[in-house]
Amino acid sequence: MLTYDSDKIEKIISNLIVNAVKYSNDEDGNVTMRLEIVKHPEGFDHDNDYTYASISITDNGRGMNEEDIPLIFQPFKRLLGINDQKKTEGFGIGLHFVAHLIKVHKGIIKTVKNPEGGMTFTIIFPACDEAFTEEEFRNINHDITEPYIGPDVDDTEPEIESEDVDDCNACEGEENRPKVLVVEDNASLNAFVSGLFSEKYQVIQASDGQEGLKLAAEECPDVIISDVKMPGDIDGYALCRQIKSDPSTSHISVVLLTAKTLDENKIEGYKCGADAYLCKPFSPDVLIACVNNLMSKRLQQASLILASAGLSDQPAAQPNMVQEMSPLDKKFLEKLYAYIENNLDNCDLNVNMLGRELGFSRTNFYRKVKALTGISPTDLLRVYRLNRAAELLLTREYTVGEVGEKIGFGSQSHFSSLFKKHFGVSPRAYVTNHFSQYCAEA
């Protein structure tokens, strides 16, 4: 019995077998795979007593020159085999992908030229429970799902309709990982880029611009990584332009990958709204860092958006970051806040009404607000109301019951309950504490 990541090992073996077949002789080609269980293999720490799996894939093909062997794991490296007149078809990414995956699996890969011809690739990796931490194990039983736990609200008087709850359940029930859409017409390159992000992100794949646009609208990813040159009417530039001009997707970050390296090509990419433009051959580490940086900026921006609207305790610092939002996103938030403010006393105001007013379906509205602010529309509406209630209470012009009515709560008990959960004290205590602190400072 062995412990291993079946997805990674399957991809590694598949790549190595495909590579071996590609370089084997047409008539008498032979590919052999051998598995051995070993202890204390060379290249590993011998202080442990782990069980290791050693998988070798050997072919009797053309092989390669000895001086080229150290270079074969470099990305986009295409090498001639012995007696080859031209490079074998491919992008030079398969072996680099294998090396990346086996490294993530805490293993190594070795390559030797066979004396009788051909090559042998050997992967060695720990294959026992002791080699991995509890956090590194994951449940692969897809029939088991975690129950949805809704927002912390009082059940005596729900603020939202059942349809809103169902929509939130559907969105929140998804994996709580950022989502990346990879748009690339070459299957190998698509798989390679997708594999770089499969550990920390939900990855969706599209084979052309038309499919990419469709999935962007349906899935609302956090980041799109797209090739520029693709078949059909929608290339990477057109894809980016349409994503950034559609209010429901304008917040999505777009990274363009292309072999076009001239300045005018980069300028065209940025003109159509791209957040980053990387030239091929690109460094996988640079691409990963680029996407991680875009996600980090997204989280910072969400925090600042809430702060600038008075919806969090954080100071509204770095206003330039909020100003970097697209005009469509700014207009969306302005219209959202204005509609809430103008209808604050309407106790029937809910997420469905907000979505319809702004021209969005329930799902797209939910995803748009969550992407821009980091919280759900239901939470946004509730926090907005409670913060306005706090402002009204401090004017001392209204009773607690009157404030509750002005910000759209039908009953004083429900309002007081939510207020205490949000601020930690009752509405009356909030006013008392505020003026006690004011007098002490004076």
C-alpha positions in Angstrom: 0.0 0.0 0.0 1.4 3.4 -1.1 0.5 6.9 -0.2 0.7 9.4 -3.1 -1.2 12.1 -5.0 -2.9 10.1 -7.7 -3.5 13.2 -9.9 0.1 14.3 -9.9 1.6 10.8 -10.4 -0.9 10.1 -13.3 0.1 13.3 -15.1 3.8 12.6 -14.5 3.7 9.1 -15.9 1.4 10.1 -18.8 3.9 12.8 -19.8 6.9 10.5 -19.6 5.2 7.7 -21.6 4.0 10.1 -24.3 7.5 11.5 -24.5 9.1 8.0 -24.7 6.7 6.9 -27.5 7.4 10.2 -29.4 11.1 9.5 -29.4 10.9 5.7 -30.0 11.7 4.0 -33.2 8.7 3.6 -35.5 9.1 -0.1 -36.3 10.7 -1.8 -33.2 10.0 0.8 -30.5 9.7 -0.5 -27.0 8.7 1.3 -23.8 9.0 -0.3 -20.4 7.8 0.9 -17.1 9.1 -0.5 -13.8 8.1 0.1 -10.2 10.3 -0.6 -7.3 9.8 0.0 -3.5 13.0 1.3 -2.0 14.5 2.6 1.3 17.1 5.4 1.6 17.5 6.2 -2.1 20.3 8.5 -3.2 19.3 12.2 -3.0 17.1 12.0 0.1 17.5 12.4 3.8 18.5 9.1 5.3 17.5 10.0 8.8 14.0 8.8 8.2 12.7 5.3 7.5 10.2 6.4 4.8 9.1 4.1 2.0 9.9 5.4 -1.5 8.5 4.5 -4.8 10.9 4.5 -7.8 9.2 4.5 -11.2 11.4 4.1 -14.3 10.3 4.6 -17.9 12.8 3.3 -20.5 12.6 3.5 -24.3 14.9 2.2 -27.0 14.6 5.3 -29.2 16.9 7.9 -30.6 18.1 9.2 -27.2 19.8 12.6 -27.0 23.3 14.0 -26.8 24.9 13.8 -23.3 25.5 17.6 -23.2 21.8 18.3 -23.7 20.6 16.2 -20.8 21.0 18.9 -18.2 18.9 21.3 -20.3 15.8 19.1 -20.9 13.8 20.3 -17.9 14.0 23.9 -18.9 10.7 25.4 -20.1 10.1 25.7 -23.8 13.4 24.0 -24.5 13.3 22.0 -27.8 16.3 19.7 -28.4 17.4 17.5 -31.2 17.6 13.8 -30.6 20.6 11.9 -31.9 20.6 11.8 -35.7 17.5 14.1 -35.8 17.4 16.6 -38.6 14.7 18.6 -37.1 13.1 19.0 -33.7 10.2 16.7 -32.8 6.8 18.4 -32.6 5.9 20.0 -29.3 6.3 23.1 -27.1 9.1 21.9 -24.8 6.9 22.0 -21.7 6.1 18.4 -20.9 9.4 17.5 -19.1 9.4 20.9 -17.3 5.9 20.2 -16.1 7.0 16.7 -14.9 9.9 18.2 -12.9 7.6 20.8 -11.3 5.0 18.2 -10.3 7.5 15.7 -8.8 9.2 18.5 -6.9 5.8 19.5 -5.4 5.4 15.8 -4.5 8.6 16.0 -2.5 10.4 13.8 -5.1 13.1 14.0 -7.7 13.6 12.9 -11.3 16.8 11.4 -12.8 17.7 11.0 -16.5 20.3 8.7 -18.0 21.2 7.8 -21.6 21.0 4.0 -22.1 24.2 2.3 -23.4 22.1 0.3 -25.9 20.2 3.4 -27.0 17.3 5.4 -25.8 16.7 7.1 -22.5 15.6 6.2 -19.0 13.6 8.6 -16.8 13.2 7.7 -13.1 11.0 9.5 -10.6 11.6 8.7 -6.9 9.2 10.0 -4.3 8.1 9.3 -0.7 5.1 7.0 -0.6 4.1 6.6 3.0 1.8 8.4 5.5 4.8 9.5 7.6 6.2 11.7 4.8 3.3 14.0 4.8 1.6 16.4 7.3 -2.1 16.2 8.1 -2.7 19.4 6.2 -1.2 17.8 3.0 -3.9 15.1 3.0 -7.2 15.9 1.4 -10.5 14.2 1.1 -11.1 12.9 -2.5 -14.6 11.5 -1.8 -16.6 13.9 -4.0 -19.9 12.6 -2.6 -19.1 14.2 0.8 -19.8 17.9 1.0 -19.6 20.3 3.9 -23.0 21.8 5.1 -23.5 25.5 4.4 -23.5 27.7 7.4 -25.3 31.0 6.6 -24.6 34.5 7.9 -25.0 35.2 11.6 -28.5 36.6 11.5 -31.6 36.4 13.7 -33.9 33.7 12.5 -37.0 35.4 14.0 -37.2 37.9 11.1 -35.2 37.0 8.0 -33.9 39.9 6.0 -33.8 38.1 2.7 -36.1 35.9 0.7 -35.6 32.2 0.3 -34.4 32.7 -3.3 -31.5 34.8 -2.0 -30.6 32.2 0.5 -30.5 29.5 -2.2 -28.3 31.7 -4.4 -25.9 32.4 -1.5 -25.8 28.7 -0.7 -24.9 27.8 -4.2 -22.1 30.3 -4.4 -20.7 29.8 -0.9 -20.9 26.0 -1.2 -18.3 26.0 -3.9 -14.6 25.4 -3.0 -13.3 28.4 -1.1 -10.4 28.8 -3.5 -9.8 31.6 -6.0 -10.8 30.7 -9.6 -8.5 30.8 -12.6 -9.7 30.5 -16.2 -7.0 29.4 -18.7 -7.8 30.1 -22.4 -5.3 28.4 -24.7 -6.0 26.5 -27.9 -2.9 24.2 -27.6 -3.9 21.3 -25.3 -0.4 20.7 -24.0 0.2 24.3 -23.1 -3.2 24.6 -21.6 -2.6 21.6 -19.4 0.8 23.0 -18.4 -0.4 26.4 -17.4 -3.5 24.8 -15.6 -1.2 22.5 -13.7 0.8 25.4 -12.3 -2.3 26.7 -10.5 -4.2 23.5 -9.6 -2.8 23.3 -6.1 -4.1 26.6 -4.8 -6.8 27.6 -7.3 -9.9 26.2 -8.9 -8.8 25.9 -12.6 -11.2 26.1 -15.6 -10.0 25.5 -19.1 -11.2 26.9 -22.4 -9.8 26.0 -25.9 -10.5 29.3 -27.7 -11.7 32.8 -27.1 -15.4 32.1 -27.8 -15.5 29.4 -25.1 -13.4 31.6 -22.8 -16.0 34.4 -23.0 -18.8 31.9 -22.3 -17.0 30.5 -19.2 -16.1 33.9 -18.0 -19.7 34.9 -17.9 -20.9 31.6 -16.3 -18.1 31.1 -13.8 -16.9 34.6 -13.1 -13.3 33.7 -12.4 -10.9 35.9 -10.4 -8.2 35.8 -13.0 -8.1 34.9 -16.7 -4.8 33.7 -18.3 -5.2 33.8 -22.1 -3.0 33.3 -25.2 -3.2 36.1 -27.7 -3.1 34.2 -30.9 -6.1 31.8 -31.1 -8.4 30.4 -33.8 -11.7 32.0 -34.6 -12.9 35.6 -34.5 -11.9 36.2 -30.8 -8.2 36.4 -30.1 -6.7 37.3 -26.7 -7.0 41.0 -27.3 -10.7 40.8 -28.3 -11.3 38.5 -25.3 -9.7 41.0 -22.9 -11.6 43.9 -24.5 -15.0 42.2 -24.1 -14.3 41.1 -20.6 -13.3 44.6 -19.5 -16.3 46.3 -21.3 -18.9 44.0 -19.7 -20.2 45.3 -16.3 -20.6 41.7 -15.0 -17.0 40.8 -15.8 -15.1 44.1 -15.8 -13.5 43.4 -12.4 -11.8 40.2 -13.6 -8.0 40.4 -13.9 -6.6 39.4 -17.3 -3.1 38.1 -18.0 -2.1 37.9 -21.7 0.6 35.4 -22.8 2.0 35.8 -26.3 5.1 35.4 -28.5 4.5 38.9 -29.8 7.3 40.9 -28.1 7.3 44.2 -29.9 6.4 47.3 -27.8 3.4 48.0 -30.0 2.0 44.5 -29.2 2.4 45.2 -25.5 0.7 48.6 -25.9 -2.2 47.0 -27.7 -2.5 44.5 -24.8 -2.6 47.2 -22.2 -5.0 49.3 -24.2 -7.6 46.6 -24.3 -7.4 46.4 -20.5 -4.9 43.6 -19.7 -3.6 43.7 -16.1 -0.4 41.9 -17.2 1.4 41.0 -20.4 4.0 38.2 -20.4 6.0 37.2 -23.4 6.7 33.6 -24.4 8.8 31.8 -23.5 7.7 32.9 -20.0 9.0 31.7 -16.6 6.4 29.6 -14.8 7.5 31.2 -11.5 7.0 34.7 -12.9 3.5 33.7 -14.1 2.6 32.3 -10.7 4.0 35.4 -9.0 2.0 37.6 -11.3 -1.3 35.9 -10.6 -0.6 35.8 -6.9 0.2 39.5 -6.9 -3.1 40.2 -8.8 -5.0 38.2 -6.2 -3.2 40.1 -3.4 -4.1 43.4 -4.9 -7.7 42.2 -5.2 -7.9 41.5 -1.5 -6.3 44.8 -0.6 -8.7 46.7 -2.9 -11.7 44.9 -1.4 -10.7 46.0 2.1 -10.2 49.6 0.9 -13.5 49.6 -0.9 -15.3 48.7 2.3 -13.3 51.2 4.3 -13.9 54.0 1.9 -17.7 53.3 2.1 -17.5 53.2 5.9 -18.3 49.5 6.0 -15.3 48.4 8.0 -13.2 49.5 10.9 -10.1 49.8 8.7 -8.9 53.3 7.8 -9.5 54.4 4.2 -5.8 54.6 3.4 -4.2 54.3 0.0 -7.0 55.9 -2.0 -5.0 55.5 -5.2 -5.7 51.8 -5.1 -9.4 52.4 -5.1 -9.0 54.9 -7.9 -7.3 52.1 -10.0 -10.7 50.4 -10.4 -12.2 50.4 -13.8 -14.8 53.1 -14.5 -17.4 50.3 -14.9 -16.7 49.0 -11.4 -16.7 52.5 -9.9 -20.1 53.2 -11.5 -21.4 49.8 -10.3 -20.5 50.6 -6.6 -21.7 54.2 -6.8 -25.1 53.0 -8.2 -25.3 50.2 -5.6 -24.6 52.5 -2.6 -27.0 55.2 -4.0 -29.8 52.8 -4.4 -29.3 51.4 -0.9 -29.2 54.9 0.6 -32.3 56.0 -1.3 -34.3 52.9 -0.2 -32.9 52.5 3.2 -36.2 52.7 5.0 -37.8 50.0 2.8 -38.0 46.9 4.9 -38.6 44.9 1.7 -35.3 45.9 0.2 -33.3 42.8 -0.5 -30.5 41.3 -2.7 -33.0 40.4 -5.5 -34.2 44.0 -5.8 -30.6 45.3 -5.8 -29.6 42.9 -8.5 -32.6 43.7 -10.7 -32.0 47.4 -10.3 -28.4 47.2 -11.4 -29.3 44.8 -14.3 -27.7 41.6 -13.0 -28.9 38.1 -12.5 -28.9 36.9 -8.8 -25.8 34.8 -9.4 -23.8 37.4 -11.3 -24.7 40.1 -8.8 -23.6 38.0 -5.9 -20.3 37.2 -7.6 -19.7 40.8 -8.6 -20.2 42.2 -5.1 -18.2 39.4 -3.5 -15.3 39.9 -5.9 -15.2 43.7 -5.4 -15.8 43.9 -1.6 -14.9 40.4 -0.3 -18.3 40.0 1.4 -21.7 38.8 0.1 -24.5 41.3 -1.0 -26.6 40.2 2.0 -23.8 41.0 4.4 -23.1 44.3 2.6 -26.7 45.4 2.8 -26.9 44.5 6.5 -23.6 46.2 7.5 -24.5 49.3 5.5 -27.8 49.5 7.3 -26.3 49.0 10.8 -23.5 51.6 10.2 -26.1 54.1 9.1 -28.1 53.2 12.2 -25.0 54.0 14.4 -24.7 57.4 12.7 -28.4 58.2 13.3 -28.2 57.1 17.0 -25.3 59.4 17.7 -27.3 62.4 16.5 -29.6 61.7 19.5 -32.6 62.9 17.4 -34.4 59.6 17.2 -35.3 56.8 19.5 -34.0 53.3 18.9 -37.3 52.2 17.4 -37.4 55.2 15.0 -33.8 54.5 13.9 -34.8 50.8 13.2 -37.6 52.0 11.0 -35.5 54.5 9.2 -32.9 51.9 8.2 -35.5 49.2 7.2 -35.9 46.9 10.1 -39.5 45.9 10.8 -39.1 45.2 14.5 -37.1 46.9 17.2 -36.1 43.5 18.8 -34.7 42.3 15.5 -32.8 45.5 14.9 -31.4 45.5 18.5 -30.3 41.9 18.1 -28.4 42.5 14.9 -26.9 45.7 16.1 -25.5 44.0 19.2 -24.1 41.1 17.1 -22.3 43.7 14.9 -21.1 46.2 17.4 -20.9 44.1 20.5 -23.3 46.3 22.5 -26.9 47.3 22.4 -28.0 50.5 20.5 -28.5 52.3 23.9 -25.2 51.2 25.3 -23.5 52.2 22.0 -24.7 55.8 22.5 -23.9 55.9 26.2 -20.4 54.5 25.6 -19.7 57.0 22.8 -20.7 60.1 24.8 -18.9 58.8 27.9 -15.7 58.5 25.9 -16.3 61.9 24.4 -16.7 63.5 27.8 -13.6 61.7 29.2 -11.5 63.0 26.2 -12.8 66.5 26.7 
